[in-house]
Amino acid sequence: MEKLTQQEEEAMQAIWKTGEGNIKSFFANLGEPLPPYTTLASTVKNLEKKGYLQSRLIGNTHIYSPAITEEAYKQKFMGNVVKDYFENSYKELVNFFVEKNKISADELKEIIGLIEGKNNKL
C-alpha cells in the first residue's frame, strides 16, 4: 500500500469521520483552511486509485467509503516509522519521547499499567 501525502492523510481522516459519503459530505470533517472542491475531488480520486477508498455510483453521484480502517492505517504507518527511524524498536521510540520531554513519568507509569494489565489477561 502506497504511503499517503499530507493532503491525502487529511482527506482520509475526514473520510473516516464521515464514514460513507460524497465529496461534499467530507468537507464537514475537514480542518481549516478548506481546500477547493476540485482539489479534494482530485485527492479522493487518487485515494481510490491507491486502494484506500472504494466507490459506487448512485445516479450521477459517486459515493465513497474507506477500503482500509483508520486502525489498520495507523498500525501500518507506525510500524514503518518504528522500522525506519527507531531501528525497529518501540523501546527506542518511547526513549525518543522521554528525551524530548514529550512524555511524563506519570504517562509512562500509565503505559506500564496498560501493558501489565494486558499481559495479565493472556
TILOVO-101718 format. One record per atom (N, C-alpha, C): residue in one letter; x, y, z. Coordinates in steps of 0.05 Angstrom, whole numbers, padded with zeros to 5 digits, always signed. Layout:
<pts>
AXYZ/...
</pts>
This chain:
<pts>
M+00017-00023+00000/M+00000+00000+00000/M+00018+00025+00000/E+00012+00043-00018/E+00028+00068-00021/E+00025+00086+00003/K+00047+00100+00010/K+00046+00120+00031/K+00029+00144+00022/L+00014+00155+00041/L-00003+00178+00035/L+00012+00204+00038/T+00005+00224+00022/T+00016+00251+00026/T+00001+00264+00049/Q+00011+00286+00058/Q-00003+00301+00080/Q-00032+00307+00072/Q-00035+00317+00048/Q-00062+00324+00038/Q-00080+00299+00037/E-00070+00277+00029/E-00085+00252+00028/E-00092+00242+00056/E-00074+00245+00075/E-00079+00236+00102/E-00101+00254+00114/E-00100+00280+00109/E-00121+00297+00120/E-00149+00290+00108/A-00149+00284+00082/A-00174+00275+00069/A-00184+00249+00081/M-00166+00230+00085/M-00174+00204+00096/M-00185+00207+00125/Q-00173+00225+00140/Q-00183+00230+00167/Q-00212+00240+00166/A-00218+00258+00147/A-00245+00268+00144/A-00263+00246+00134/I-00253+00229+00117/I-00270+00207+00106/I-00275+00186+00128/W-00255+00180+00144/W-00260+00161+00167/W-00281+00172+00186/K-00280+00198+00191/K-00300+00211+00209/K-00328+00210+00196/T-00329+00214+00170/T-00355+00215+00156/T-00366+00187+00152/G-00349+00168+00147/G-00357+00141+00140/G-00360+00138+00111/E-00384+00140+00101/E-00390+00138+00073/E-00403+00164+00064/G-00395+00173+00040/G-00407+00198+00030/G-00395+00207+00004/N-00404+00230-00004/N-00394+00242-00029/N-00374+00264-00021/I-00362+00276-00041/I-00341+00296-00037/I-00352+00318-00018/K-00376+00328-00024/K-00387+00350-00009/K-00390+00343+00021/S-00398+00318+00027/S-00401+00310+00054/S-00375+00309+00070/F-00353+00305+00056/F-00327+00303+00070/F-00318+00331+00080/F-00327+00352+00068/F-00319+00379+00076/F-00326+00385+00105/A-00347+00374+00115/A-00356+00379+00143/A-00335+00369+00163/N-00319+00350+00156/N-00299+00339+00175/N-00270+00347+00168/L-00267+00366+00150/L-00240+00376+00143/L-00233+00400+00161/G-00208+00402+00167/G-00199+00425+00183/G-00195+00450+00165/E-00193+00472+00177/E-00187+00497+00163/E-00158+00499+00156/P-00150+00511+00135/P-00167+00523+00114/P-00177+00500+00095/L-00202+00503+00087/L-00213+00483+00069/L-00201+00485+00041/P-00195+00462+00029/P-00184+00463+00002/P-00207+00469-00018/P-00200+00477-00042/P-00221+00480-00062/P-00234+00452-00068/Y-00259+00453-00076/Y-00274+00428-00082/Y-00259+00411-00101/T-00248+00423-00123/T-00234+00407-00143/T-00209+00393-00132/T-00196+00407-00113/T-00172+00395-00101/T-00180+00370-00084/L-00201+00373-00069/L-00210+00350-00053/L-00219+00327-00071/A-00233+00334-00093/A-00242+00314-00112/A-00219+00299-00124/S-00198+00313-00131/S-00174+00300-00142/S-00160+00283-00122/T-00159+00292-00097/T-00147+00277-00075/T-00162+00251-00071/V-00189+00253-00071/V-00205+00229-00067/V-00201+00209-00090/K-00199+00219-00114/K-00194+00201-00137/K-00167+00187-00134/N-00147+00202-00125/N-00121+00190-00120/N-00122+00169-00098/L-00137+00174-00077/L-00140+00155-00056/L-00154+00129-00066/E-00173+00133-00084/E-00186+00109-00095/E-00166+00093-00112/K-00150+00107-00128/K-00130+00093-00145/K-00110+00078-00128/K-00103+00090-00105/K-00083+00077-00087/K-00095+00054-00071/G-00122+00051-00072/G-00135+00029-00058/G-00145+00035-00030/Y-00144+00061-00022/Y-00153+00069+00004/Y-00183+00073+00005/L-00196+00078-00018/L-00225+00082-00020/L-00237+00064-00040/Q-00263+00058-00036/Q-00278+00045-00056/Q-00302+00063-00062/S-00313+00060-00086/S-00335+00078-00093/S-00357+00062-00108/R-00380+00074-00107/R-00403+00064-00123/R-00418+00088-00133/L-00430+00084-00156/L-00445+00106-00169/L-00475+00103-00162/I-00486+00124-00151/I-00515+00125-00146/I-00525+00149-00162/G-00540+00143-00183/G-00548+00164-00202/G-00524+00175-00215/N-00519+00201-00211/N-00495+00213-00223/N-00475+00221-00201/T-00478+00210-00177/T-00461+00217-00154/T-00444+00193-00146/H-00418+00198-00143/H-00401+00177-00132/H-00402+00178-00102/I-00407+00155-00090/I-00407+00152-00061/I-00382+00136-00053/Y-00366+00147-00036/Y-00340+00135-00028/Y-00342+00125+00001/S-00327+00103+00005/S-00324+00093+00032/S-00295+00082+00035/P-00285+00083+00060/P-00258+00073+00065/P-00255+00044+00058/A-00233+00037+00045/A-00227+00009+00040/A-00208-00002+00061/I-00198+00016+00078/I-00180+00008+00100/I-00189+00023+00125/T-00188+00010+00147/T-00196+00024+00172/T-00174+00043+00181/E-00182+00062+00197/E-00163+00080+00209/E-00143+00065+00226/E-00152+00045+00241/E-00135+00029+00258/E-00114+00014+00242/A-00122+00002+00219/A-00103-00012+00202/A-00082+00006+00191/Y-00091+00030+00183/Y-00072+00050+00172/Y-00052+00059+00194/K-00062+00064+00218/K-00044+00072+00240/K-00024+00051+00246/Q-00033+00026+00246/Q-00015+00003+00252/Q+00007+00002+00231/K+00000+00004+00206/K+00020+00002+00185/K+00039+00026+00186/F+00027+00050+00189/F+00043+00074+00189/F+00063+00074+00213/M+00053+00068+00237/M+00070+00068+00260/M+00092+00046+00258/G+00084+00023+00246/G+00104+00002+00242/G+00127+00012+00224/N+00120+00027+00203/N+00140+00037+00185/N+00157+00059+00199/V+00145+00076+00215/V+00160+00096+00229/V+00180+00083+00248/V+00171+00063+00263/V+00189+00049+00282/V+00211+00036+00267/K+00205+00023+00245/K+00225+00008+00229/K+00245+00028+00217/D+00235+00050+00205/D+00253+00068+00190/D+00269+00087+00208/Y+00258+00095+00231/Y+00270+00116+00247/Y+00280+00107+00274/F+00271+00083+00284/F+00278+00075+00311/F+00289+00046+00312/E+00303+00038+00291/E+00317+00012+00289/E+00298-00011+00296/N+00272-00008+00288/N+00252-00028+00292/N+00248-00034+00322/S+00252-00014+00339/S+00249-00017+00368/S+00229+00003+00379/Y+00208-00007+00391/Y+00188+00010+00404/Y+00200+00023+00429/K+00219+00009+00441/K+00233+00020+00464/K+00248+00045+00456/E+00261+00045+00432/E+00275+00069+00422/E+00255+00092+00417/L+00232+00085+00407/L+00211+00105+00402/L+00203+00118+00428/V+00198+00102+00449/V+00190+00114+00475/V+00213+00130+00486/N+00237+00120+00484/N+00261+00134+00493/N+00264+00162+00480/F+00258+00163+00454/F+00259+00188+00439/F+00240+00208+00452/F+00215+00200+00458/F+00196+00218+00470/F+00204+00226+00499/V+00217+00208+00513/V+00226+00214+00540/V+00248+00235+00538/E+00267+00232+00520/E+00289+00250+00517/E+00280+00278+00508/K+00258+00279+00492/K+00248+00304+00482/K+00227+00316+00502/N+00224+00304+00525/N+00205+00313+00545/N+00177+00315+00534/K+00170+00295+00518/K+00143+00294+00506/K+00125+00274+00520/I+00137+00260+00540/I+00122+00240+00555/I+00131+00242+00584/S+00112+00243+00602/S+00119+00246+00631/S+00122+00219+00644/A+00132+00220+00669/A+00135+00196+00685/A+00108+00184+00691/D+00088+00201+00696/D+00061+00191+00701/D+00050+00176+00677/E+00055+00188+00653/E+00045+00175+00629/E+00059+00148+00624/L+00085+00147+00630/L+00100+00122+00628/L+00089+00101+00647/K+00082+00109+00672/K+00070+00091+00691/K+00043+00081+00681/E+00028+00098+00669/E+00002+00090+00657/E+00006+00070+00635/I+00026+00075+00618/I+00032+00056+00596/I+00040+00029+00608/I+00057+00029+00628/I+00066+00004+00641/I+00041-00010+00652/G+00023+00005+00664/G-00001-00008+00675/G-00018-00020+00653/L-00020-00007+00630/L-00034-00018+00607/L-00021-00045+00598/I+00005-00044+00596/I+00020-00068+00587/I+00016-00091+00607/E+00020-00085+00633/E+00017-00106+00653/E-00012-00116+00654/G-00031-00099+00651/G-00059-00107+00651/G-00065-00125+00628/K-00054-00119+00605/K-00059-00135+00581/K-00045-00162+00584/N-00021-00162+00596/N-00006-00187+00599/N-00020-00205+00620/N-00034-00194+00639/N-00049-00210+00659/N-00073-00223+00647/K-00083-00212+00625/K-00107-00224+00611/K-00099-00247+00593/L-00074-00250+00587/L-00065-00271+00569/L-00065-00298+00582/
</pts>
